[in-house]
Amino acid sequence: MTNRFLDLAAAGICGLRPYQPGKPIAELEREYGVTDIVKLASNENPLGPGPRALAAIAVASGDLARYPDANGYELKNALAARHGVTPDCVTLGNGSNDVLVLLAEVFLRPGLGAVYSRHAFAVYALAVQAAGATHLVADALPVEDEQPFGHDLDAMAALVGPETRMVFIANPNNPTGTWLEAGALEGFIGALPEHLVVVIDEAYSEYVRESDYPETTRWLARYPNLVVTRTFSKAFGLAGLRMGYAVSSPEIADLLNRVRQPFNTNSLAQAAALAALGDEAHLARSVEINAAGLQRVGQACAALGLGVVPSVGNFLLVDMGTEAALLYEALLREAVIVRPVGNYGLPNHLRISIGTPAENDRLIAALNKVLGT
């Protein structure tokens, strides 16, 4: 259908295609008539929220007639203490996705450009496009590298010019699960011009166990152009409440708060996130179950002759050896939802989130069936 209002829209909006999330369970039930569905498509924590977060939600639900704290005072103070910064360095968002879009809104416009990797999170491209800025897409590392399809920092640096205003780096990267160690990442940031805002997206950082994974929020004093984004949607199990945040210099946070929508984070999300920060036992259990699941699913996929990209997130990128769309459909008919990533330039791959042990077993059984093994 032709959109009769297309000519009235901003130029950057006209070419956008909406973000495609993982297929919801209810949608699969309607379309295929299947039940007892396992969803391993959206990198959610299969354990869900911890007991402290659930208790905080119950308490906060008694005051829903009131607007939330627009400044998120208690949560911002807790996050500031966690990262060793002052509260004026913290910006709350409706998920970290919200903060990424705010950054593009503040710093990008037509005539300016942003650098990101070819197989990085799809929202970077959407945010750049919406701002009318220029896409500067760096080639990723080759498949034979230790970090297949990961960020090639040299290729990214080569794209930086006078009109470049932003660089997006996901660490770990979605959908590949690859990551950057501290020395290489800091060397890259330190060599960039000061007029360029460097965004490090750490949505999956809580899952990482590598000893040289960087704590980038400790670098803010050295690099005032650095912004670190995080979320409660993954390891903390609060995806349905949409709570994320950025840690930056107070000057960048001030600009973000000028365009941030009033009450962009709701009362339940603020209360649950604050409680989740104090529930170290639930976080540790989530990380342990994920580590075991990564190993179990990775070994099972390798035993089936599939290519598995090493991951430090809560998902695996798996090379199916052929165009993955038909296998994705076959898994849907087995009531297992995974994520095709052809839109990331990886048509032969599926991204598989790690579930509970029982969910992982269901996935492995379904893979064996659809692959005819």
MARNUDREN-517479 format. One record per residue (C-alpha): x, y, z; residue in one letter. Coordinates in steps of 0.05 Angstrom, whole numbers. Layout:
% residues N
PT | X | Y | Z | A
...
END
This chain:
% residues 373
PT | 0 | 0 | 0 | M
PT | 26 | 69 | -18 | T
PT | 34 | 115 | 41 | N
PT | 4 | 182 | 21 | R
PT | 41 | 217 | 77 | F
PT | 110 | 193 | 56 | L
PT | 128 | 260 | 23 | D
PT | 113 | 296 | 88 | L
PT | 160 | 255 | 130 | A
PT | 232 | 273 | 147 | A
PT | 281 | 245 | 95 | A
PT | 314 | 197 | 143 | G
PT | 247 | 166 | 163 | I
PT | 225 | 149 | 92 | C
PT | 277 | 94 | 81 | G
PT | 268 | 62 | 149 | L
PT | 241 | -8 | 160 | R
PT | 214 | -23 | 229 | P
PT | 257 | -65 | 277 | Y
PT | 238 | -138 | 273 | Q
PT | 237 | -170 | 342 | P
PT | 238 | -245 | 356 | G
PT | 171 | -278 | 342 | K
PT | 125 | -274 | 403 | P
PT | 99 | -339 | 432 | I
PT | 26 | -318 | 423 | A
PT | 39 | -302 | 349 | E
PT | 68 | -371 | 337 | L
PT | 8 | -403 | 372 | E
PT | -40 | -365 | 326 | R
PT | -2 | -379 | 262 | E
PT | 19 | -452 | 271 | Y
PT | -30 | -478 | 323 | G
PT | 27 | -505 | 366 | V
PT | 31 | -504 | 442 | T
PT | 84 | -515 | 496 | D
PT | 129 | -466 | 459 | I
PT | 202 | -454 | 476 | V
PT | 225 | -383 | 458 | K
PT | 300 | -377 | 448 | L
PT | 298 | -317 | 402 | A
PT | 307 | -252 | 441 | S
PT | 364 | -265 | 490 | N
PT | 319 | -261 | 551 | E
PT | 338 | -289 | 618 | N
PT | 300 | -356 | 623 | P
PT | 296 | -349 | 698 | L
PT | 259 | -283 | 694 | G
PT | 262 | -231 | 750 | P
PT | 292 | -249 | 817 | G
PT | 250 | -253 | 881 | P
PT | 272 | -184 | 905 | R
PT | 250 | -152 | 840 | A
PT | 183 | -187 | 842 | L
PT | 171 | -165 | 913 | A
PT | 189 | -93 | 895 | A
PT | 140 | -95 | 836 | I
PT | 85 | -118 | 882 | A
PT | 97 | -60 | 930 | V
PT | 104 | -8 | 874 | A
PT | 40 | -31 | 840 | S
PT | 0 | -1 | 898 | G
PT | 18 | 69 | 875 | D
PT | 5 | 66 | 800 | L
PT | -42 | 125 | 801 | A
PT | 19 | 169 | 813 | R
PT | 70 | 189 | 760 | Y
PT | 139 | 157 | 769 | P
PT | 198 | 196 | 795 | D
PT | 218 | 232 | 731 | A
PT | 290 | 236 | 753 | N
PT | 295 | 165 | 780 | G
PT | 331 | 191 | 841 | Y
PT | 340 | 126 | 880 | E
PT | 358 | 84 | 820 | L
PT | 407 | 135 | 793 | K
PT | 442 | 140 | 860 | N
PT | 448 | 64 | 864 | A
PT | 476 | 59 | 794 | L
PT | 524 | 116 | 808 | A
PT | 550 | 79 | 869 | A
PT | 556 | 15 | 829 | R
PT | 599 | 48 | 775 | H
PT | 638 | 96 | 818 | G
PT | 610 | 160 | 788 | V
PT | 564 | 216 | 811 | T
PT | 489 | 212 | 797 | P
PT | 492 | 267 | 745 | D
PT | 532 | 219 | 701 | C
PT | 472 | 171 | 695 | V
PT | 416 | 176 | 644 | T
PT | 357 | 128 | 650 | L
PT | 323 | 100 | 589 | G
PT | 264 | 58 | 568 | N
PT | 313 | 1 | 556 | G
PT | 383 | 16 | 532 | S
PT | 352 | 21 | 462 | N
PT | 320 | 86 | 484 | D
PT | 388 | 115 | 505 | V
PT | 420 | 95 | 439 | L
PT | 366 | 133 | 401 | V
PT | 374 | 193 | 447 | L
PT | 448 | 194 | 432 | L
PT | 435 | 195 | 357 | A
PT | 383 | 249 | 366 | E
PT | 431 | 293 | 404 | V
PT | 495 | 284 | 364 | F
PT | 476 | 265 | 293 | L
PT | 444 | 303 | 236 | R
PT | 449 | 306 | 160 | P
PT | 520 | 316 | 137 | G
PT | 550 | 280 | 197 | L
PT | 567 | 206 | 201 | G
PT | 569 | 148 | 250 | A
PT | 613 | 86 | 248 | V
PT | 590 | 16 | 267 | Y
PT | 608 | -55 | 248 | S
PT | 574 | -94 | 193 | R
PT | 544 | -147 | 239 | H
PT | 528 | -102 | 298 | A
PT | 461 | -89 | 334 | F
PT | 408 | -68 | 283 | A
PT | 386 | -8 | 324 | V
PT | 450 | 30 | 308 | Y
PT | 432 | 33 | 235 | A
PT | 360 | 52 | 252 | L
PT | 382 | 109 | 298 | A
PT | 432 | 136 | 247 | V
PT | 380 | 133 | 191 | Q
PT | 327 | 167 | 232 | A
PT | 374 | 225 | 246 | A
PT | 389 | 233 | 172 | G
PT | 463 | 219 | 184 | A
PT | 512 | 180 | 141 | T
PT | 524 | 105 | 154 | H
PT | 598 | 87 | 158 | L
PT | 596 | 12 | 161 | V
PT | 662 | -23 | 175 | A
PT | 677 | -93 | 150 | D
PT | 676 | -144 | 206 | A
PT | 732 | -193 | 222 | L
PT | 735 | -254 | 176 | P
PT | 703 | -320 | 194 | V
PT | 772 | -352 | 205 | E
PT | 790 | -301 | 259 | D
PT | 788 | -319 | 333 | E
PT | 729 | -271 | 338 | Q
PT | 690 | -289 | 274 | P
PT | 647 | -232 | 248 | F
PT | 669 | -189 | 307 | G
PT | 690 | -116 | 308 | H
PT | 751 | -99 | 266 | D
PT | 777 | -38 | 303 | L
PT | 827 | -20 | 249 | D
PT | 773 | -21 | 196 | A
PT | 729 | 22 | 241 | M
PT | 784 | 73 | 254 | A
PT | 797 | 79 | 179 | A
PT | 727 | 105 | 169 | L
PT | 733 | 162 | 219 | V
PT | 737 | 231 | 186 | G
PT | 724 | 304 | 202 | P
PT | 648 | 295 | 195 | E
PT | 645 | 232 | 239 | T
PT | 610 | 246 | 304 | R
PT | 596 | 178 | 334 | M
PT | 622 | 107 | 338 | V
PT | 578 | 49 | 363 | F
PT | 612 | -12 | 392 | I
PT | 575 | -71 | 423 | A
PT | 617 | -109 | 474 | N
PT | 597 | -166 | 473 | P
PT | 568 | -158 | 404 | N
PT | 498 | -179 | 384 | N
PT | 486 | -223 | 344 | P
PT | 556 | -253 | 342 | T
PT | 572 | -260 | 416 | G
PT | 643 | -236 | 402 | T
PT | 679 | -188 | 447 | W
PT | 738 | -139 | 454 | L
PT | 790 | -142 | 509 | E
PT | 810 | -82 | 550 | A
PT | 876 | -64 | 518 | G
PT | 852 | -64 | 446 | A
PT | 788 | -26 | 462 | L
PT | 822 | 28 | 504 | E
PT | 876 | 36 | 451 | G
PT | 822 | 47 | 399 | F
PT | 784 | 98 | 442 | I
PT | 848 | 136 | 460 | G
PT | 867 | 145 | 387 | A
PT | 801 | 176 | 366 | L
PT | 791 | 251 | 361 | P
PT | 757 | 285 | 420 | E
PT | 699 | 312 | 378 | H
PT | 674 | 241 | 367 | L
PT | 626 | 208 | 417 | V
PT | 644 | 135 | 430 | V
PT | 585 | 91 | 451 | V
PT | 602 | 24 | 483 | I
PT | 539 | -18 | 486 | D
PT | 547 | -69 | 543 | E
PT | 478 | -100 | 544 | A
PT | 507 | -169 | 558 | Y
PT | 566 | -150 | 602 | S
PT | 541 | -186 | 665 | E
PT | 548 | -253 | 629 | Y
PT | 622 | -243 | 611 | V
PT | 673 | -283 | 650 | R
PT | 736 | -265 | 612 | E
PT | 790 | -237 | 657 | S
PT | 810 | -181 | 609 | D
PT | 740 | -157 | 594 | Y
PT | 741 | -82 | 608 | P
PT | 703 | -43 | 661 | E
PT | 695 | 16 | 615 | T
PT | 657 | 60 | 664 | T
PT | 723 | 67 | 700 | R
PT | 751 | 102 | 639 | W
PT | 703 | 161 | 639 | L
PT | 751 | 208 | 674 | A
PT | 803 | 196 | 619 | R
PT | 755 | 198 | 560 | Y
PT | 700 | 250 | 570 | P
PT | 673 | 232 | 500 | N
PT | 657 | 161 | 523 | L
PT | 586 | 135 | 536 | V
PT | 572 | 66 | 565 | V
PT | 502 | 37 | 558 | T
PT | 473 | -21 | 598 | R
PT | 406 | -55 | 608 | T
PT | 365 | -93 | 659 | F
PT | 332 | -132 | 602 | S
PT | 383 | -188 | 598 | K
PT | 418 | -217 | 659 | A
PT | 371 | -182 | 708 | F
PT | 310 | -213 | 674 | G
PT | 269 | -149 | 667 | L
PT | 259 | -146 | 592 | A
PT | 184 | -134 | 598 | G
PT | 193 | -72 | 641 | L
PT | 242 | -37 | 594 | R
PT | 297 | -7 | 637 | M
PT | 365 | 14 | 613 | G
PT | 415 | 69 | 626 | Y
PT | 477 | 106 | 602 | A
PT | 538 | 126 | 643 | V
PT | 576 | 185 | 614 | S
PT | 606 | 252 | 631 | S
PT | 557 | 300 | 665 | P
PT | 560 | 344 | 603 | E
PT | 535 | 288 | 557 | I
PT | 483 | 266 | 608 | A
PT | 457 | 338 | 610 | D
PT | 446 | 338 | 535 | L
PT | 412 | 270 | 536 | L
PT | 365 | 294 | 591 | N
PT | 345 | 354 | 548 | R
PT | 313 | 308 | 497 | V
PT | 294 | 250 | 542 | R
PT | 219 | 244 | 547 | Q
PT | 186 | 261 | 614 | P
PT | 172 | 198 | 654 | F
PT | 207 | 153 | 603 | N
PT | 218 | 100 | 656 | T
PT | 158 | 75 | 696 | N
PT | 150 | 63 | 770 | S
PT | 150 | -13 | 767 | L
PT | 214 | -13 | 725 | A
PT | 250 | 34 | 772 | Q
PT | 230 | -5 | 833 | A
PT | 247 | -73 | 802 | A
PT | 314 | -49 | 776 | A
PT | 334 | -20 | 843 | L
PT | 317 | -86 | 877 | A
PT | 352 | -127 | 823 | A
PT | 417 | -90 | 835 | L
PT | 417 | -117 | 906 | G
PT | 400 | -189 | 888 | D
PT | 469 | -216 | 875 | E
PT | 446 | -288 | 886 | A
PT | 396 | -286 | 829 | H
PT | 446 | -253 | 782 | L
PT | 500 | -305 | 800 | A
PT | 450 | -362 | 787 | R
PT | 430 | -332 | 721 | S
PT | 503 | -327 | 699 | V
PT | 519 | -398 | 721 | E
PT | 459 | -429 | 685 | I
PT | 477 | -389 | 623 | N
PT | 550 | -413 | 624 | A
PT | 529 | -485 | 629 | A
PT | 477 | -475 | 574 | G
PT | 528 | -442 | 527 | L
PT | 572 | -503 | 534 | Q
PT | 516 | -553 | 526 | R
PT | 483 | -521 | 465 | V
PT | 550 | -505 | 433 | G
PT | 574 | -577 | 439 | Q
PT | 509 | -604 | 413 | A
PT | 510 | -558 | 352 | C
PT | 582 | -576 | 338 | A
PT | 565 | -650 | 342 | A
PT | 513 | -638 | 288 | L
PT | 567 | -610 | 243 | G
PT | 543 | -538 | 251 | L
PT | 591 | -479 | 257 | G
PT | 588 | -444 | 325 | V
PT | 617 | -375 | 337 | V
PT | 649 | -370 | 406 | P
PT | 604 | -327 | 450 | S
PT | 609 | -293 | 518 | V
PT | 536 | -270 | 517 | G
PT | 473 | -310 | 530 | N
PT | 465 | -333 | 458 | F
PT | 502 | -369 | 403 | L
PT | 509 | -352 | 329 | L
PT | 504 | -418 | 291 | V
PT | 523 | -430 | 218 | D
PT | 471 | -478 | 191 | M
PT | 512 | -492 | 128 | G
PT | 456 | -469 | 82 | T
PT | 405 | -414 | 79 | E
PT | 374 | -415 | 148 | A
PT | 304 | -390 | 133 | A
PT | 275 | -460 | 119 | L
PT | 307 | -489 | 181 | L
PT | 279 | -432 | 222 | Y
PT | 210 | -448 | 196 | E
PT | 220 | -522 | 210 | A
PT | 239 | -505 | 282 | L
PT | 176 | -463 | 290 | L
PT | 135 | -524 | 272 | R
PT | 171 | -560 | 328 | E
PT | 148 | -503 | 375 | A
PT | 218 | -475 | 382 | V
PT | 230 | -402 | 366 | I
PT | 301 | -380 | 348 | V
PT | 324 | -318 | 310 | R
PT | 342 | -315 | 236 | P
PT | 395 | -262 | 224 | V
PT | 392 | -251 | 149 | G
PT | 378 | -178 | 163 | N
PT | 447 | -175 | 195 | Y
PT | 480 | -200 | 132 | G
PT | 484 | -271 | 158 | L
PT | 432 | -310 | 118 | P
PT | 461 | -379 | 134 | N
PT | 461 | -367 | 209 | H
PT | 411 | -372 | 266 | L
PT | 420 | -337 | 333 | R
PT | 399 | -383 | 390 | I
PT | 387 | -356 | 460 | S
PT | 407 | -399 | 518 | I
PT | 348 | -424 | 559 | G
PT | 338 | -468 | 620 | T
PT | 367 | -539 | 617 | P
PT | 299 | -566 | 596 | A
PT | 290 | -513 | 542 | E
PT | 360 | -527 | 515 | N
PT | 344 | -601 | 511 | D
PT | 280 | -585 | 472 | R
PT | 321 | -543 | 424 | L
PT | 373 | -598 | 414 | I
PT | 320 | -650 | 401 | A
PT | 286 | -604 | 351 | A
PT | 351 | -590 | 315 | L
PT | 365 | -665 | 309 | N
PT | 295 | -676 | 280 | K
PT | 295 | -620 | 229 | V
PT | 367 | -636 | 207 | L
PT | 347 | -709 | 198 | G
PT | 400 | -737 | 245 | T
END
